Amino acid sequence: MATFDVVVADPEAGESHQFEVDGQDANRFLGRELGDEVDGDAVGLTGYTVELTGGSDAAGRPMRPDVRGSGLADLLLGGGPGFNPSRDGERKRVSVRGREVSEETAQLNVKITEYGEESVASLLGEDEDAE
């Protein structure tokens, strides 16, 4: 059974929240690709919609939107997810995951695209007045 750590970014508030998702909620993500939208109920945000923006497997290999499927690929990268060059023209062969969410995925990054009626803080049980 799949288990993911899901990091939800709230672009309006400039905050992120981390959840552990397993069971039926995790199955909502399986087979989806980067850029797909998922119902926010999977991470406890009723009435919200979230978009898959990235992720990685247990070894830390990032998901790349330009690699089909969920398998591993060795790419010669000059930048982007998986490699940050330290000088102009630098390239490196890096092992990355495809854009499809699978059982091997350990962590997912999502962002809120459609907001519900309740605030994120109230759905998560956080007091907005606390400092």
Chimera marker file (.cmm) of the C-alpha trace (Angstrom):
<marker_set name="trace">
<marker id="1" x="0.000" y="0.000" z="0.000" r="1" g="1" b="0" radius="0.5"/>
<marker id="2" x="1.291" y="3.437" z="-0.921" r="1" g="1" b="0" radius="0.5"/>
<marker id="3" x="2.360" y="6.026" z="1.641" r="1" g="1" b="0" radius="0.5"/>
<marker id="4" x="3.434" y="9.559" z="0.716" r="1" g="1" b="0" radius="0.5"/>
<marker id="5" x="4.659" y="12.643" z="2.500" r="1" g="1" b="0" radius="0.5"/>
<marker id="6" x="2.728" y="15.450" z="0.810" r="1" g="1" b="0" radius="0.5"/>
<marker id="7" x="3.940" y="19.051" z="1.046" r="1" g="1" b="0" radius="0.5"/>
<marker id="8" x="1.072" y="21.452" z="0.280" r="1" g="1" b="0" radius="0.5"/>
<marker id="9" x="2.059" y="24.977" z="-0.780" r="1" g="1" b="0" radius="0.5"/>
<marker id="10" x="-0.407" y="27.820" z="-0.216" r="1" g="1" b="0" radius="0.5"/>
<marker id="11" x="0.595" y="30.515" z="-2.753" r="1" g="1" b="0" radius="0.5"/>
<marker id="12" x="-1.710" y="33.175" z="-1.282" r="1" g="1" b="0" radius="0.5"/>
<marker id="13" x="-0.396" y="32.854" z="2.274" r="1" g="1" b="0" radius="0.5"/>
<marker id="14" x="3.180" y="31.985" z="1.270" r="1" g="1" b="0" radius="0.5"/>
<marker id="15" x="3.153" y="28.950" z="3.585" r="1" g="1" b="0" radius="0.5"/>
<marker id="16" x="3.536" y="25.218" z="3.207" r="1" g="1" b="0" radius="0.5"/>
<marker id="17" x="2.123" y="22.345" z="5.249" r="1" g="1" b="0" radius="0.5"/>
<marker id="18" x="3.307" y="18.731" z="5.370" r="1" g="1" b="0" radius="0.5"/>
<marker id="19" x="1.036" y="15.683" z="5.673" r="1" g="1" b="0" radius="0.5"/>
<marker id="20" x="1.547" y="11.932" z="5.679" r="1" g="1" b="0" radius="0.5"/>
<marker id="21" x="-1.000" y="10.303" z="3.395" r="1" g="1" b="0" radius="0.5"/>
<marker id="22" x="-1.681" y="6.580" z="3.209" r="1" g="1" b="0" radius="0.5"/>
<marker id="23" x="-4.414" y="4.120" z="2.348" r="1" g="1" b="0" radius="0.5"/>
<marker id="24" x="-7.335" y="5.263" z="0.220" r="1" g="1" b="0" radius="0.5"/>
<marker id="25" x="-6.158" y="8.889" z="0.185" r="1" g="1" b="0" radius="0.5"/>
<marker id="26" x="-2.772" y="7.860" z="-1.231" r="1" g="1" b="0" radius="0.5"/>
<marker id="27" x="-4.508" y="5.876" z="-3.980" r="1" g="1" b="0" radius="0.5"/>
<marker id="28" x="-5.978" y="9.150" z="-5.296" r="1" g="1" b="0" radius="0.5"/>
<marker id="29" x="-2.448" y="10.156" z="-6.324" r="1" g="1" b="0" radius="0.5"/>
<marker id="30" x="-1.336" y="6.862" z="-7.901" r="1" g="1" b="0" radius="0.5"/>
<marker id="31" x="-1.196" y="6.979" z="-11.682" r="1" g="1" b="0" radius="0.5"/>
<marker id="32" x="-1.443" y="10.780" z="-11.812" r="1" g="1" b="0" radius="0.5"/>
<marker id="33" x="1.195" y="12.871" z="-13.550" r="1" g="1" b="0" radius="0.5"/>
<marker id="34" x="2.861" y="16.153" z="-12.712" r="1" g="1" b="0" radius="0.5"/>
<marker id="35" x="0.486" y="18.986" z="-13.602" r="1" g="1" b="0" radius="0.5"/>
<marker id="36" x="-2.671" y="16.957" z="-12.839" r="1" g="1" b="0" radius="0.5"/>
<marker id="37" x="-5.203" y="18.314" z="-10.379" r="1" g="1" b="0" radius="0.5"/>
<marker id="38" x="-6.443" y="16.234" z="-7.415" r="1" g="1" b="0" radius="0.5"/>
<marker id="39" x="-9.268" y="16.811" z="-4.944" r="1" g="1" b="0" radius="0.5"/>
<marker id="40" x="-7.921" y="18.372" z="-1.733" r="1" g="1" b="0" radius="0.5"/>
<marker id="41" x="-9.834" y="15.875" z="0.434" r="1" g="1" b="0" radius="0.5"/>
<marker id="42" x="-6.837" y="13.548" z="0.072" r="1" g="1" b="0" radius="0.5"/>
<marker id="43" x="-4.783" y="15.878" z="2.301" r="1" g="1" b="0" radius="0.5"/>
<marker id="44" x="-7.587" y="17.115" z="4.561" r="1" g="1" b="0" radius="0.5"/>
<marker id="45" x="-8.492" y="20.245" z="2.589" r="1" g="1" b="0" radius="0.5"/>
<marker id="46" x="-12.208" y="19.747" z="1.894" r="1" g="1" b="0" radius="0.5"/>
<marker id="47" x="-13.462" y="21.883" z="-0.978" r="1" g="1" b="0" radius="0.5"/>
<marker id="48" x="-9.967" y="22.637" z="-2.276" r="1" g="1" b="0" radius="0.5"/>
<marker id="49" x="-8.172" y="21.490" z="-5.433" r="1" g="1" b="0" radius="0.5"/>
<marker id="50" x="-4.420" y="20.860" z="-5.518" r="1" g="1" b="0" radius="0.5"/>
<marker id="51" x="-2.028" y="20.489" z="-8.455" r="1" g="1" b="0" radius="0.5"/>
<marker id="52" x="0.920" y="18.057" z="-8.510" r="1" g="1" b="0" radius="0.5"/>
<marker id="53" x="4.113" y="20.088" z="-8.995" r="1" g="1" b="0" radius="0.5"/>
<marker id="54" x="6.913" y="17.649" z="-8.116" r="1" g="1" b="0" radius="0.5"/>
<marker id="55" x="8.180" y="14.904" z="-5.883" r="1" g="1" b="0" radius="0.5"/>
<marker id="56" x="10.908" y="12.370" z="-5.258" r="1" g="1" b="0" radius="0.5"/>
<marker id="57" x="11.489" y="8.726" z="-4.405" r="1" g="1" b="0" radius="0.5"/>
<marker id="58" x="13.020" y="7.271" z="-1.233" r="1" g="1" b="0" radius="0.5"/>
<marker id="59" x="16.552" y="7.724" z="-2.598" r="1" g="1" b="0" radius="0.5"/>
<marker id="60" x="15.922" y="11.426" z="-3.255" r="1" g="1" b="0" radius="0.5"/>
<marker id="61" x="15.752" y="11.180" z="-7.044" r="1" g="1" b="0" radius="0.5"/>
<marker id="62" x="13.443" y="13.965" z="-8.283" r="1" g="1" b="0" radius="0.5"/>
<marker id="63" x="10.482" y="13.545" z="-10.609" r="1" g="1" b="0" radius="0.5"/>
<marker id="64" x="10.953" y="15.285" z="-13.967" r="1" g="1" b="0" radius="0.5"/>
<marker id="65" x="8.026" y="16.484" z="-16.091" r="1" g="1" b="0" radius="0.5"/>
<marker id="66" x="9.899" y="15.664" z="-19.320" r="1" g="1" b="0" radius="0.5"/>
<marker id="67" x="10.347" y="11.920" z="-18.545" r="1" g="1" b="0" radius="0.5"/>
<marker id="68" x="7.405" y="9.631" z="-19.353" r="1" g="1" b="0" radius="0.5"/>
<marker id="69" x="6.162" y="6.960" z="-16.965" r="1" g="1" b="0" radius="0.5"/>
<marker id="70" x="7.299" y="6.299" z="-13.425" r="1" g="1" b="0" radius="0.5"/>
<marker id="71" x="10.600" y="4.521" z="-14.021" r="1" g="1" b="0" radius="0.5"/>
<marker id="72" x="14.182" y="5.636" z="-13.657" r="1" g="1" b="0" radius="0.5"/>
<marker id="73" x="16.069" y="7.430" z="-16.403" r="1" g="1" b="0" radius="0.5"/>
<marker id="74" x="19.681" y="8.594" z="-16.645" r="1" g="1" b="0" radius="0.5"/>
<marker id="75" x="19.721" y="12.035" z="-18.257" r="1" g="1" b="0" radius="0.5"/>
<marker id="76" x="22.475" y="14.463" z="-19.154" r="1" g="1" b="0" radius="0.5"/>
<marker id="77" x="21.231" y="17.600" z="-17.387" r="1" g="1" b="0" radius="0.5"/>
<marker id="78" x="22.324" y="21.197" z="-17.658" r="1" g="1" b="0" radius="0.5"/>
<marker id="79" x="19.899" y="22.428" z="-14.996" r="1" g="1" b="0" radius="0.5"/>
<marker id="80" x="16.374" y="22.048" z="-13.681" r="1" g="1" b="0" radius="0.5"/>
<marker id="81" x="15.076" y="19.501" z="-11.180" r="1" g="1" b="0" radius="0.5"/>
<marker id="82" x="17.859" y="17.113" z="-10.240" r="1" g="1" b="0" radius="0.5"/>
<marker id="83" x="20.923" y="19.254" z="-10.969" r="1" g="1" b="0" radius="0.5"/>
<marker id="84" x="22.010" y="22.803" z="-10.165" r="1" g="1" b="0" radius="0.5"/>
<marker id="85" x="25.131" y="23.664" z="-12.215" r="1" g="1" b="0" radius="0.5"/>
<marker id="86" x="27.822" y="25.691" z="-10.471" r="1" g="1" b="0" radius="0.5"/>
<marker id="87" x="29.200" y="27.260" z="-13.665" r="1" g="1" b="0" radius="0.5"/>
<marker id="88" x="27.986" y="28.082" z="-17.191" r="1" g="1" b="0" radius="0.5"/>
<marker id="89" x="27.885" y="25.115" z="-19.556" r="1" g="1" b="0" radius="0.5"/>
<marker id="90" x="28.281" y="22.501" z="-16.849" r="1" g="1" b="0" radius="0.5"/>
<marker id="91" x="26.355" y="19.259" z="-17.448" r="1" g="1" b="0" radius="0.5"/>
<marker id="92" x="26.061" y="16.057" z="-15.489" r="1" g="1" b="0" radius="0.5"/>
<marker id="93" x="24.465" y="12.643" z="-15.935" r="1" g="1" b="0" radius="0.5"/>
<marker id="94" x="21.834" y="12.223" z="-13.235" r="1" g="1" b="0" radius="0.5"/>
<marker id="95" x="19.339" y="9.475" z="-12.368" r="1" g="1" b="0" radius="0.5"/>
<marker id="96" x="15.772" y="10.837" z="-12.160" r="1" g="1" b="0" radius="0.5"/>
<marker id="97" x="12.191" y="9.502" z="-11.906" r="1" g="1" b="0" radius="0.5"/>
<marker id="98" x="9.442" y="9.916" z="-14.479" r="1" g="1" b="0" radius="0.5"/>
<marker id="99" x="6.458" y="12.234" z="-14.120" r="1" g="1" b="0" radius="0.5"/>
<marker id="100" x="3.931" y="9.572" z="-13.050" r="1" g="1" b="0" radius="0.5"/>
<marker id="101" x="3.215" y="8.940" z="-9.352" r="1" g="1" b="0" radius="0.5"/>
<marker id="102" x="3.829" y="5.297" z="-8.392" r="1" g="1" b="0" radius="0.5"/>
<marker id="103" x="4.462" y="3.070" z="-5.380" r="1" g="1" b="0" radius="0.5"/>
<marker id="104" x="8.149" y="4.110" z="-5.473" r="1" g="1" b="0" radius="0.5"/>
<marker id="105" x="7.260" y="7.775" z="-4.885" r="1" g="1" b="0" radius="0.5"/>
<marker id="106" x="8.023" y="8.814" z="-1.303" r="1" g="1" b="0" radius="0.5"/>
<marker id="107" x="7.288" y="12.538" z="-1.307" r="1" g="1" b="0" radius="0.5"/>
<marker id="108" x="4.968" y="14.754" z="-3.361" r="1" g="1" b="0" radius="0.5"/>
<marker id="109" x="4.849" y="18.515" z="-3.770" r="1" g="1" b="0" radius="0.5"/>
<marker id="110" x="1.458" y="20.069" z="-4.499" r="1" g="1" b="0" radius="0.5"/>
<marker id="111" x="0.085" y="23.599" z="-4.612" r="1" g="1" b="0" radius="0.5"/>
<marker id="112" x="-3.409" y="24.848" z="-3.991" r="1" g="1" b="0" radius="0.5"/>
<marker id="113" x="-5.086" y="25.986" z="-7.224" r="1" g="1" b="0" radius="0.5"/>
<marker id="114" x="-8.724" y="26.356" z="-6.144" r="1" g="1" b="0" radius="0.5"/>
<marker id="115" x="-9.684" y="27.510" z="-2.666" r="1" g="1" b="0" radius="0.5"/>
<marker id="116" x="-12.683" y="26.322" z="-0.664" r="1" g="1" b="0" radius="0.5"/>
<marker id="117" x="-14.997" y="28.263" z="1.608" r="1" g="1" b="0" radius="0.5"/>
<marker id="118" x="-13.069" y="27.601" z="4.841" r="1" g="1" b="0" radius="0.5"/>
<marker id="119" x="-9.542" y="28.887" z="5.420" r="1" g="1" b="0" radius="0.5"/>
<marker id="120" x="-6.601" y="26.505" z="5.319" r="1" g="1" b="0" radius="0.5"/>
<marker id="121" x="-5.753" y="27.261" z="8.959" r="1" g="1" b="0" radius="0.5"/>
<marker id="122" x="-9.258" y="26.358" z="10.175" r="1" g="1" b="0" radius="0.5"/>
<marker id="123" x="-9.267" y="23.083" z="8.206" r="1" g="1" b="0" radius="0.5"/>
<marker id="124" x="-5.898" y="22.148" z="9.696" r="1" g="1" b="0" radius="0.5"/>
<marker id="125" x="-6.955" y="23.085" z="13.224" r="1" g="1" b="0" radius="0.5"/>
<marker id="126" x="-4.443" y="25.911" z="13.525" r="1" g="1" b="0" radius="0.5"/>
<marker id="127" x="-5.371" y="29.021" z="15.455" r="1" g="1" b="0" radius="0.5"/>
<marker id="128" x="-4.790" y="32.106" z="13.275" r="1" g="1" b="0" radius="0.5"/>
<marker id="129" x="-4.277" y="34.366" z="16.320" r="1" g="1" b="0" radius="0.5"/>
<marker id="130" x="-1.483" y="32.241" z="17.824" r="1" g="1" b="0" radius="0.5"/>
<marker id="131" x="2.045" y="33.577" z="17.433" r="1" g="1" b="0" radius="0.5"/>
<link id1="1" id2="2" r="1" g="1" b="0" radius="0.2"/>
<link id1="2" id2="3" r="1" g="1" b="0" radius="0.2"/>
<link id1="3" id2="4" r="1" g="1" b="0" radius="0.2"/>
<link id1="4" id2="5" r="1" g="1" b="0" radius="0.2"/>
<link id1="5" id2="6" r="1" g="1" b="0" radius="0.2"/>
<link id1="6" id2="7" r="1" g="1" b="0" radius="0.2"/>
<link id1="7" id2="8" r="1" g="1" b="0" radius="0.2"/>
<link id1="8" id2="9" r="1" g="1" b="0" radius="0.2"/>
<link id1="9" id2="10" r="1" g="1" b="0" radius="0.2"/>
<link id1="10" id2="11" r="1" g="1" b="0" radius="0.2"/>
<link id1="11" id2="12" r="1" g="1" b="0" radius="0.2"/>
<link id1="12" id2="13" r="1" g="1" b="0" radius="0.2"/>
<link id1="13" id2="14" r="1" g="1" b="0" radius="0.2"/>
<link id1="14" id2="15" r="1" g="1" b="0" radius="0.2"/>
<link id1="15" id2="16" r="1" g="1" b="0" radius="0.2"/>
<link id1="16" id2="17" r="1" g="1" b="0" radius="0.2"/>
<link id1="17" id2="18" r="1" g="1" b="0" radius="0.2"/>
<link id1="18" id2="19" r="1" g="1" b="0" radius="0.2"/>
<link id1="19" id2="20" r="1" g="1" b="0" radius="0.2"/>
<link id1="20" id2="21" r="1" g="1" b="0" radius="0.2"/>
<link id1="21" id2="22" r="1" g="1" b="0" radius="0.2"/>
<link id1="22" id2="23" r="1" g="1" b="0" radius="0.2"/>
<link id1="23" id2="24" r="1" g="1" b="0" radius="0.2"/>
<link id1="24" id2="25" r="1" g="1" b="0" radius="0.2"/>
<link id1="25" id2="26" r="1" g="1" b="0" radius="0.2"/>
<link id1="26" id2="27" r="1" g="1" b="0" radius="0.2"/>
<link id1="27" id2="28" r="1" g="1" b="0" radius="0.2"/>
<link id1="28" id2="29" r="1" g="1" b="0" radius="0.2"/>
<link id1="29" id2="30" r="1" g="1" b="0" radius="0.2"/>
<link id1="30" id2="31" r="1" g="1" b="0" radius="0.2"/>
<link id1="31" id2="32" r="1" g="1" b="0" radius="0.2"/>
<link id1="32" id2="33" r="1" g="1" b="0" radius="0.2"/>
<link id1="33" id2="34" r="1" g="1" b="0" radius="0.2"/>
<link id1="34" id2="35" r="1" g="1" b="0" radius="0.2"/>
<link id1="35" id2="36" r="1" g="1" b="0" radius="0.2"/>
<link id1="36" id2="37" r="1" g="1" b="0" radius="0.2"/>
<link id1="37" id2="38" r="1" g="1" b="0" radius="0.2"/>
<link id1="38" id2="39" r="1" g="1" b="0" radius="0.2"/>
<link id1="39" id2="40" r="1" g="1" b="0" radius="0.2"/>
<link id1="40" id2="41" r="1" g="1" b="0" radius="0.2"/>
<link id1="41" id2="42" r="1" g="1" b="0" radius="0.2"/>
<link id1="42" id2="43" r="1" g="1" b="0" radius="0.2"/>
<link id1="43" id2="44" r="1" g="1" b="0" radius="0.2"/>
<link id1="44" id2="45" r="1" g="1" b="0" radius="0.2"/>
<link id1="45" id2="46" r="1" g="1" b="0" radius="0.2"/>
<link id1="46" id2="47" r="1" g="1" b="0" radius="0.2"/>
<link id1="47" id2="48" r="1" g="1" b="0" radius="0.2"/>
<link id1="48" id2="49" r="1" g="1" b="0" radius="0.2"/>
<link id1="49" id2="50" r="1" g="1" b="0" radius="0.2"/>
<link id1="50" id2="51" r="1" g="1" b="0" radius="0.2"/>
<link id1="51" id2="52" r="1" g="1" b="0" radius="0.2"/>
<link id1="52" id2="53" r="1" g="1" b="0" radius="0.2"/>
<link id1="53" id2="54" r="1" g="1" b="0" radius="0.2"/>
<link id1="54" id2="55" r="1" g="1" b="0" radius="0.2"/>
<link id1="55" id2="56" r="1" g="1" b="0" radius="0.2"/>
<link id1="56" id2="57" r="1" g="1" b="0" radius="0.2"/>
<link id1="57" id2="58" r="1" g="1" b="0" radius="0.2"/>
<link id1="58" id2="59" r="1" g="1" b="0" radius="0.2"/>
<link id1="59" id2="60" r="1" g="1" b="0" radius="0.2"/>
<link id1="60" id2="61" r="1" g="1" b="0" radius="0.2"/>
<link id1="61" id2="62" r="1" g="1" b="0" radius="0.2"/>
<link id1="62" id2="63" r="1" g="1" b="0" radius="0.2"/>
<link id1="63" id2="64" r="1" g="1" b="0" radius="0.2"/>
<link id1="64" id2="65" r="1" g="1" b="0" radius="0.2"/>
<link id1="65" id2="66" r="1" g="1" b="0" radius="0.2"/>
<link id1="66" id2="67" r="1" g="1" b="0" radius="0.2"/>
<link id1="67" id2="68" r="1" g="1" b="0" radius="0.2"/>
<link id1="68" id2="69" r="1" g="1" b="0" radius="0.2"/>
<link id1="69" id2="70" r="1" g="1" b="0" radius="0.2"/>
<link id1="70" id2="71" r="1" g="1" b="0" radius="0.2"/>
<link id1="71" id2="72" r="1" g="1" b="0" radius="0.2"/>
<link id1="72" id2="73" r="1" g="1" b="0" radius="0.2"/>
<link id1="73" id2="74" r="1" g="1" b="0" radius="0.2"/>
<link id1="74" id2="75" r="1" g="1" b="0" radius="0.2"/>
<link id1="75" id2="76" r="1" g="1" b="0" radius="0.2"/>
<link id1="76" id2="77" r="1" g="1" b="0" radius="0.2"/>
<link id1="77" id2="78" r="1" g="1" b="0" radius="0.2"/>
<link id1="78" id2="79" r="1" g="1" b="0" radius="0.2"/>
<link id1="79" id2="80" r="1" g="1" b="0" radius="0.2"/>
<link id1="80" id2="81" r="1" g="1" b="0" radius="0.2"/>
<link id1="81" id2="82" r="1" g="1" b="0" radius="0.2"/>
<link id1="82" id2="83" r="1" g="1" b="0" radius="0.2"/>
<link id1="83" id2="84" r="1" g="1" b="0" radius="0.2"/>
<link id1="84" id2="85" r="1" g="1" b="0" radius="0.2"/>
<link id1="85" id2="86" r="1" g="1" b="0" radius="0.2"/>
<link id1="86" id2="87" r="1" g="1" b="0" radius="0.2"/>
<link id1="87" id2="88" r="1" g="1" b="0" radius="0.2"/>
<link id1="88" id2="89" r="1" g="1" b="0" radius="0.2"/>
<link id1="89" id2="90" r="1" g="1" b="0" radius="0.2"/>
<link id1="90" id2="91" r="1" g="1" b="0" radius="0.2"/>
<link id1="91" id2="92" r="1" g="1" b="0" radius="0.2"/>
<link id1="92" id2="93" r="1" g="1" b="0" radius="0.2"/>
<link id1="93" id2="94" r="1" g="1" b="0" radius="0.2"/>
<link id1="94" id2="95" r="1" g="1" b="0" radius="0.2"/>
<link id1="95" id2="96" r="1" g="1" b="0" radius="0.2"/>
<link id1="96" id2="97" r="1" g="1" b="0" radius="0.2"/>
<link id1="97" id2="98" r="1" g="1" b="0" radius="0.2"/>
<link id1="98" id2="99" r="1" g="1" b="0" radius="0.2"/>
<link id1="99" id2="100" r="1" g="1" b="0" radius="0.2"/>
<link id1="100" id2="101" r="1" g="1" b="0" radius="0.2"/>
<link id1="101" id2="102" r="1" g="1" b="0" radius="0.2"/>
<link id1="102" id2="103" r="1" g="1" b="0" radius="0.2"/>
<link id1="103" id2="104" r="1" g="1" b="0" radius="0.2"/>
<link id1="104" id2="105" r="1" g="1" b="0" radius="0.2"/>
<link id1="105" id2="106" r="1" g="1" b="0" radius="0.2"/>
<link id1="106" id2="107" r="1" g="1" b="0" radius="0.2"/>
<link id1="107" id2="108" r="1" g="1" b="0" radius="0.2"/>
<link id1="108" id2="109" r="1" g="1" b="0" radius="0.2"/>
<link id1="109" id2="110" r="1" g="1" b="0" radius="0.2"/>
<link id1="110" id2="111" r="1" g="1" b="0" radius="0.2"/>
<link id1="111" id2="112" r="1" g="1" b="0" radius="0.2"/>
<link id1="112" id2="113" r="1" g="1" b="0" radius="0.2"/>
<link id1="113" id2="114" r="1" g="1" b="0" radius="0.2"/>
<link id1="114" id2="115" r="1" g="1" b="0" radius="0.2"/>
<link id1="115" id2="116" r="1" g="1" b="0" radius="0.2"/>
<link id1="116" id2="117" r="1" g="1" b="0" radius="0.2"/>
<link id1="117" id2="118" r="1" g="1" b="0" radius="0.2"/>
<link id1="118" id2="119" r="1" g="1" b="0" radius="0.2"/>
<link id1="119" id2="120" r="1" g="1" b="0" radius="0.2"/>
<link id1="120" id2="121" r="1" g="1" b="0" radius="0.2"/>
<link id1="121" id2="122" r="1" g="1" b="0" radius="0.2"/>
<link id1="122" id2="123" r="1" g="1" b="0" radius="0.2"/>
<link id1="123" id2="124" r="1" g="1" b="0" radius="0.2"/>
<link id1="124" id2="125" r="1" g="1" b="0" radius="0.2"/>
<link id1="125" id2="126" r="1" g="1" b="0" radius="0.2"/>
<link id1="126" id2="127" r="1" g="1" b="0" radius="0.2"/>
<link id1="127" id2="128" r="1" g="1" b="0" radius="0.2"/>
<link id1="128" id2="129" r="1" g="1" b="0" radius="0.2"/>
<link id1="129" id2="130" r="1" g="1" b="0" radius="0.2"/>
<link id1="130" id2="131" r="1" g="1" b="0" radius="0.2"/>
</marker_set>
